[in-house]
Amino acid sequence: QVQVVESGGGLVQPGGSLRLSCAASISISDINVMAWFRQAPGKQRVQVATITRASVAAYADFVKGRFTISRDSAKNTVYLQMDSLQPEDTAVYYCWTSGGTWGQGTQVTVSS
């Protein structure tokens, strides 16, 4: 059973940047799709970005042009670079694999 662990969350001011990491317990070359989701307080969990084994990326409209998903097979890690962060980006961010594994989440808070 694959496990994933997120890191990199924190408090950032509006307009700032953070980079989230999702480290997998197996080779990510064996995982078809990995994704980042987020869940804001009182709201449903929503998909933010996905990346395939072939490194094809896709984004939710609300992060296009601001967030970048990438993968490093040598480190078995997927990243989410988040730029131009806004208060509405405040949420717990979760890593997901197409095998159905979820991480524990990492809190991102955007506030002045």
Phi and psi restraints in degrees (value plus and minus 20) as a CYANA .aco file:
   2 VAL   PHI     -90.1   -50.1
   2 VAL   PSI     126.7   166.7
   3 GLN   PHI    -143.6  -103.6
   3 GLN   PSI     127.0   167.0
   4 VAL   PHI    -150.3  -110.3
   4 VAL   PSI     124.3   164.3
   5 VAL   PHI    -150.2  -110.2
   5 VAL   PSI     103.3   143.3
   6 GLU   PHI    -111.2   -71.2
   6 GLU   PSI     132.8   172.8
   7 SER   PHI    -175.0  -135.0
   7 SER   PSI     147.4   187.4
   8 GLY   PHI      85.8   125.8
   8 GLY   PSI     -24.2    15.8
   9 GLY   PHI     -91.4   -51.4
   9 GLY   PSI     152.8   192.8
  10 GLY   PHI     143.1   183.1
  10 GLY   PSI    -187.7  -147.7
  11 LEU   PHI    -120.3   -80.3
  11 LEU   PSI     111.0   151.0
  12 VAL   PHI    -161.3  -121.3
  12 VAL   PSI     130.0   170.0
  13 GLN   PHI     -99.3   -59.3
  13 GLN   PSI     134.7   174.7
  14 PRO   PHI     -73.8   -33.8
  14 PRO   PSI     117.4   157.4
  15 GLY   PHI      69.8   109.8
  15 GLY   PSI     -28.8    11.2
  16 GLY   PHI    -103.4   -63.4
  16 GLY   PSI    -195.2  -155.2
  17 SER   PHI    -153.0  -113.0
  17 SER   PSI     132.7   172.7
  18 LEU   PHI    -164.2  -124.2
  18 LEU   PSI     133.6   173.6
  19 ARG   PHI    -143.6  -103.6
  19 ARG   PSI      99.3   139.3
  20 LEU   PHI    -111.7   -71.7
  20 LEU   PSI     127.6   167.6
  21 SER   PHI    -143.1  -103.1
  21 SER   PSI     125.5   165.5
  22 CYS   PHI    -150.5  -110.5
  22 CYS   PSI      85.6   125.6
  23 ALA   PHI    -115.8   -75.8
  23 ALA   PSI     108.1   148.1
  24 ALA   PHI    -120.2   -80.2
  24 ALA   PSI     132.5   172.5
  25 SER   PHI    -104.4   -64.4
  25 SER   PSI     -26.7    13.3
  26 ILE   PHI    -149.8  -109.8
  26 ILE   PSI     153.9   193.9
  27 SER   PHI     -84.5   -44.5
  27 SER   PSI     105.7   145.7
  28 ILE   PHI     -91.7   -51.7
  28 ILE   PSI     -30.4     9.6
  29 SER   PHI     -87.6   -47.6
  29 SER   PSI     -37.2     2.8
  30 ASP   PHI    -112.5   -72.5
  30 ASP   PSI     -19.5    20.5
  31 ILE   PHI    -129.0   -89.0
  31 ILE   PSI     102.5   142.5
  32 ASN   PHI     -84.4   -44.4
  32 ASN   PSI     -68.8   -28.8
  33 VAL   PHI    -158.0  -118.0
  33 VAL   PSI     119.0   159.0
  34 MET   PHI    -145.8  -105.8
  34 MET   PSI     131.5   171.5
  35 ALA   PHI    -168.4  -128.4
  35 ALA   PSI     141.0   181.0
  36 TRP   PHI    -132.7   -92.7
  36 TRP   PSI     113.5   153.5
  37 PHE   PHI    -139.6   -99.6
  37 PHE   PSI     145.5   185.5
  38 ARG   PHI    -163.4  -123.4
  38 ARG   PSI     133.4   173.4
  39 GLN   PHI    -157.1  -117.1
  39 GLN   PSI      95.1   135.1
  40 ALA   PHI    -107.1   -67.1
  40 ALA   PSI     138.4   178.4
  41 PRO   PHI     -75.8   -35.8
  41 PRO   PSI     108.7   148.7
  42 GLY   PHI      55.5    95.5
  42 GLY   PSI     -12.8    27.2
  43 LYS   PHI    -142.5  -102.5
  43 LYS   PSI     145.3   185.3
  44 GLN   PHI     -96.6   -56.6
  44 GLN   PSI     136.6   176.6
  45 ARG   PHI     -92.4   -52.4
  45 ARG   PSI     112.9   152.9
  46 VAL   PHI    -148.8  -108.8
  46 VAL   PSI     131.7   171.7
  47 GLN   PHI     -96.5   -56.5
  47 GLN   PSI     118.0   158.0
  48 VAL   PHI    -126.8   -86.8
  48 VAL   PSI     -68.5   -28.5
  49 ALA   PHI    -179.1  -139.1
  49 ALA   PSI     130.9   170.9
  50 THR   PHI    -151.2  -111.2
  50 THR   PSI     137.1   177.1
  51 ILE   PHI    -165.9  -125.9
  51 ILE   PSI     113.7   153.7
  52 THR   PHI    -110.0   -70.0
  52 THR   PSI     152.6   192.6
  53 ARG   PHI     -80.6   -40.6
  53 ARG   PSI     -47.7    -7.7
  54 ALA   PHI    -107.8   -67.8
  54 ALA   PSI     -10.1    29.9
  55 SER   PHI      48.7    88.7
  55 SER   PSI       5.6    45.6
  56 VAL   PHI    -103.5   -63.5
  56 VAL   PSI     104.2   144.2
  57 ALA   PHI    -127.7   -87.7
  57 ALA   PSI     132.0   172.0
  58 ALA   PHI    -164.5  -124.5
  58 ALA   PSI     130.6   170.6
  59 TYR   PHI    -154.3  -114.3
  59 TYR   PSI     129.8   169.8
  60 ALA   PHI     -89.6   -49.6
  60 ALA   PSI     129.5   169.5
  61 ASP   PHI     -76.9   -36.9
  61 ASP   PSI     -54.6   -14.6
  62 PHE   PHI     -94.6   -54.6
  62 PHE   PSI     -25.3    14.7
  63 VAL   PHI    -142.1  -102.1
  63 VAL   PSI     -23.9    16.1
  64 LYS   PHI     -77.5   -37.5
  64 LYS   PSI     113.5   153.5
  65 GLY   PHI      65.5   105.5
  65 GLY   PSI     -29.8    10.2
  66 ARG   PHI    -137.1   -97.1
  66 ARG   PSI     -55.4   -15.4
  67 PHE   PHI    -129.1   -89.1
  67 PHE   PSI     127.6   167.6
  68 THR   PHI    -154.2  -114.2
  68 THR   PSI     105.7   145.7
  69 ILE   PHI    -119.5   -79.5
  69 ILE   PSI     120.9   160.9
  70 SER   PHI    -169.8  -129.8
  70 SER   PSI     149.1   189.1
  71 ARG   PHI    -159.4  -119.4
  71 ARG   PSI     127.5   167.5
  72 ASP   PHI    -145.8  -105.8
  72 ASP   PSI      81.1   121.1
  73 SER   PHI     -84.6   -44.6
  73 SER   PSI     -51.1   -11.1
  74 ALA   PHI     -85.9   -45.9
  74 ALA   PSI     -49.0    -9.0
  75 LYS   PHI    -124.1   -84.1
  75 LYS   PSI     -19.5    20.5
  76 ASN   PHI      32.6    72.6
  76 ASN   PSI      23.3    63.3
  77 THR   PHI    -154.2  -114.2
  77 THR   PSI     120.1   160.1
  78 VAL   PHI    -132.7   -92.7
  78 VAL   PSI     120.7   160.7
  79 TYR   PHI    -137.1   -97.1
  79 TYR   PSI     136.4   176.4
  80 LEU   PHI    -151.8  -111.8
  80 LEU   PSI      84.8   124.8
  81 GLN   PHI    -104.9   -64.9
  81 GLN   PSI     102.9   142.9
  82 MET   PHI    -138.6   -98.6
  82 MET   PSI      95.8   135.8
  83 ASP   PHI    -136.2   -96.2
  83 ASP   PSI     143.7   183.7
  84 SER   PHI      30.5    70.5
  84 SER   PSI      26.5    66.5
  85 LEU   PHI     -86.5   -46.5
  85 LEU   PSI     124.3   164.3
  86 GLN   PHI    -145.9  -105.9
  86 GLN   PSI     139.4   179.4
  87 PRO   PHI     -73.2   -33.2
  87 PRO   PSI     -52.2   -12.2
  88 GLU   PHI     -91.2   -51.2
  88 GLU   PSI     -28.1    11.9
  89 ASP   PHI    -103.8   -63.8
  89 ASP   PSI     -25.4    14.6
  90 THR   PHI     -81.7   -41.7
  90 THR   PSI     104.4   144.4
  91 ALA   PHI    -197.4  -157.4
  91 ALA   PSI     150.0   190.0
  92 VAL   PHI    -109.3   -69.3
  92 VAL   PSI     108.2   148.2
  93 TYR   PHI    -123.5   -83.5
  93 TYR   PSI     110.3   150.3
  94 TYR   PHI    -138.1   -98.1
  94 TYR   PSI     123.0   163.0
  95 CYS   PHI    -115.3   -75.3
  95 CYS   PSI     124.5   164.5
  96 TRP   PHI    -160.5  -120.5
  96 TRP   PSI     125.9   165.9
  97 THR   PHI    -137.2   -97.2
  97 THR   PSI     135.9   175.9
  98 SER   PHI     -87.3   -47.3
  98 SER   PSI     -29.6    10.4
  99 GLY   PHI    -102.8   -62.8
  99 GLY   PSI     -22.2    17.8
 100 GLY   PHI      76.9   116.9
 100 GLY   PSI      -8.2    31.8
 101 THR   PHI    -108.5   -68.5
 101 THR   PSI     117.5   157.5
 102 TRP   PHI    -136.5   -96.5
 102 TRP   PSI     127.0   167.0
 103 GLY   PHI    -105.5   -65.5
 103 GLY   PSI    -198.2  -158.2
 104 GLN   PHI    -104.2   -64.2
 104 GLN   PSI     -33.5     6.5
 105 GLY   PHI      73.7   113.7
 105 GLY   PSI     134.0   174.0
 106 THR   PHI    -155.6  -115.6
 106 THR   PSI     113.9   153.9
 107 GLN   PHI    -100.7   -60.7
 107 GLN   PSI     111.7   151.7
 108 VAL   PHI    -139.2   -99.2
 108 VAL   PSI     103.4   143.4
 109 THR   PHI    -144.1  -104.1
 109 THR   PSI     104.0   144.0
 110 VAL   PHI    -132.1   -92.1
 110 VAL   PSI      90.8   130.8
 111 SER   PHI    -178.5  -138.5
 111 SER   PSI     128.4   168.4
